[in-house]
């Protein structure tokens, strides 16, 4: 299966369609939480995701979802005070009752609103206790939560976070997170691949997607370094999204970023109708390089495209390119001058 998908990507083939959802816990902050559902629908989205809405009326939240017809692609289990730096407590011996009380409540709410999977943030390191003791508690809690979710016909995902903004979080790279999932060994337990966090921690986005696409249950996007909308930083998102699509990814791509302007203006790179699947070739201006190139030439153009962070690689390799797109040449020359 992986070999077939890899060959498809190399040939520039694939269905070229992706589904995007809007994370309304970080976007649409211009209005109160309960008003964000209608705003998301009015902006052309058919699905949203959100962190655990602990401070909101869950019945009112469910009613807003029914009224707007929005699907819920993902929600978090209770992860504590996210604004205050908390990132879950599966590892915290003093908050086990809180976690065990939230899981059935969150699963019931997810079932009510039709959310297929929930994200479990595992927690920040607890001083005075070994990492292995904490990870053993995480393994037991994940196994239990995954079993509870499976009984409800739902899935659980786990993500890695970057250490620059989350210095104490237990999982900070793909390798250790996938190792944890193997140890827990539950079929409904998957990896939430947050491209922003993993570009900051390890790079190798396309290679990771190739190797682990079958283990990925959800993808989230933001650009680096500012965690802003795609096209504002170093990631060549047209290339990355085309790779995700060509590899046969079937789940939603979540928009989880801080907009540089208004939330609405930050969506200009997407077509106006975002309710269903979006063709990669319909993504528009805002991507570095991509907005300057003919998107239809992606299959032949990909060999001379590098992330902005890879300028030295571009300079070292450009002698091997017998033919450049003019926009790439201009980009290289502008970087040479810096």
PyMOL commands that set and color helices and strands:
alter all, ss='L'
color gray80, all
select helices_A, chain A and resi 2-10+33-42+58-68+93-113+131-151+174-184+195-201+205-215+237-246+265-267+280-282+290-292+295-304+308-320+326-336
alter helices_A, ss='H'
color red, helices_A
select strands_A, chain A and resi 17-23+47-50+71-76+117-119+155-159+189-194+216-221+252-255+278-279
alter strands_A, ss='S'
color yellow, strands_A
deselect
rebuild
show_as cartoon
